[in-house]
């Protein structure tokens, strides 16, 4: 008896949409999806459109440290502010002057306006912030408010009653 070698990845009945189905998909996208996406995009505030840089947030001792990857962004094109317990980082990465769109064979670096909003814990002293910018990395250090530092609590373990 011959054994059939059937491959799970091989579909014996490949689905090929007919012209009518393809036309329905195209019309749905043009008539419904694109206008809806355009309406949603129009409602997004300008400061948060664009791209978002990668961010690391970590605690070191009594400090909250934030590092933002801004390779290729000039220091004067970066704005850092704090409001409503949120750190706002915005700016712009400008494309290299003299390079035209048609000259690119690959263009993976994001250009234009960027924005990140990072919620801060309530115990951060927003009056004491230090920021440095070196080698394309924006480093921001925030300190915990006085009296908000973690305190070790000793826990006494009791044996269960028998």
C-alpha positions in Angstrom: 0.0 0.0 0.0 1.4 3.4 -1.0 1.7 6.0 1.6 0.8 9.6 0.8 3.3 12.1 1.9 1.1 15.1 2.6 2.8 18.3 3.7 0.9 20.4 6.3 2.2 23.6 4.7 1.0 22.6 1.3 -2.6 23.5 0.7 -4.3 21.2 -1.8 -6.9 23.8 -2.6 -5.1 27.2 -2.8 -7.6 30.0 -2.3 -7.3 32.5 -5.1 -9.7 35.4 -4.9 -11.8 36.1 -7.9 -11.7 39.5 -9.6 -15.0 40.4 -8.0 -13.6 39.6 -4.5 -10.5 41.6 -5.2 -12.6 44.5 -6.4 -14.7 44.4 -3.3 -11.6 44.5 -1.1 -10.2 47.4 -3.1 -13.5 49.4 -2.8 -13.8 48.6 0.9 -10.3 50.0 1.5 -10.9 53.1 -0.7 -14.4 53.9 0.5 -14.3 52.9 4.2 -10.8 52.2 5.6 -8.9 55.2 4.1 -11.5 57.8 5.0 -11.8 56.4 8.5 -8.0 56.4 9.0 -7.8 59.9 7.6 -10.5 61.1 10.1 -8.7 59.4 13.0 -5.3 60.9 11.9 -6.8 64.4 11.7 -7.8 64.2 15.3 -4.3 63.3 16.7 -2.6 66.4 18.1 0.3 67.6 15.9 2.9 67.2 18.7 2.4 63.4 18.9 2.4 62.7 15.1 5.6 61.5 13.7 8.0 58.9 15.1 8.9 57.9 18.6 12.5 57.3 19.8 13.4 54.3 21.8 13.5 54.9 25.6 15.0 53.1 28.6 13.6 53.9 32.0 15.3 52.5 35.1 15.9 53.1 38.8 19.4 53.6 40.2 19.6 54.2 43.9 17.3 57.2 44.7 17.2 58.3 41.0 14.9 57.6 38.1 17.0 57.6 35.0 15.7 57.9 31.4 17.8 57.4 28.3 16.5 58.3 24.9 18.0 57.2 21.6 18.3 60.3 19.5 21.1 59.4 17.1 21.5 62.1 14.4 19.3 64.7 16.3 21.0 68.0 17.1 20.9 69.2 20.7 19.1 72.4 19.7 16.3 70.4 18.1 15.3 68.7 21.4 12.9 70.1 23.9 12.4 68.5 27.4 9.7 69.6 29.8 7.6 68.3 32.7 4.0 69.0 33.3 1.2 67.1 35.2 3.7 64.4 36.5 4.6 63.6 32.9 8.0 64.1 31.2 7.6 65.3 27.6 10.4 64.9 25.1 9.9 66.3 21.6 11.9 67.5 18.7 12.9 66.9 15.2 15.4 64.7 13.3 16.2 66.5 10.0 17.2 64.5 6.9 20.7 65.0 5.5 20.8 68.0 3.3 21.4 67.5 -0.3 20.0 63.9 -0.5 16.9 63.6 -2.6 14.2 61.1 -2.1 14.8 59.4 -5.5 18.5 58.9 -4.6 17.7 56.5 -1.7 18.0 52.8 -2.4 17.0 52.2 1.2 15.6 54.7 3.7 15.0 53.1 7.2 15.8 56.0 9.5 12.8 58.0 10.6 12.9 61.7 10.1 10.6 64.5 11.1 9.0 65.4 14.4 9.1 63.0 17.3 7.4 63.0 20.7 7.4 60.8 23.8 5.4 61.3 27.0 6.7 59.3 30.0 4.5 59.3 33.1 6.5 59.9 36.3 5.8 58.3 39.7 4.3 60.7 42.2 7.3 60.6 44.5 9.6 62.3 42.0 11.0 65.8 42.7 10.3 67.5 39.4 12.2 70.6 40.5 15.5 68.6 40.6 16.1 67.4 37.0 19.4 67.0 35.2 19.7 66.2 31.5 22.8 65.6 29.4 23.2 64.8 25.6 26.1 62.9 24.4 26.8 60.6 21.4 23.1 60.7 20.4 21.8 59.6 23.8 19.7 62.0 25.9 20.1 61.1 29.6 17.7 62.5 32.1 18.1 62.0 35.9 15.3 62.7 38.3 15.5 62.3 42.1 12.9 61.0 44.5 11.3 63.7 46.6 12.7 64.1 50.2 10.9 61.6 52.5 9.8 59.5 49.6 12.7 57.1 49.8 12.1 53.4 50.3 12.4 52.2 53.8 13.2 48.7 54.8 10.7 47.0 57.0 11.6 43.9 59.1 9.0 41.2 58.9 8.8 38.8 61.9 7.8 35.3 60.9 5.8 33.4 63.4 5.4 29.6 63.5 1.8 28.4 62.9 -0.1 27.3 65.9 -0.5 23.6 66.1 
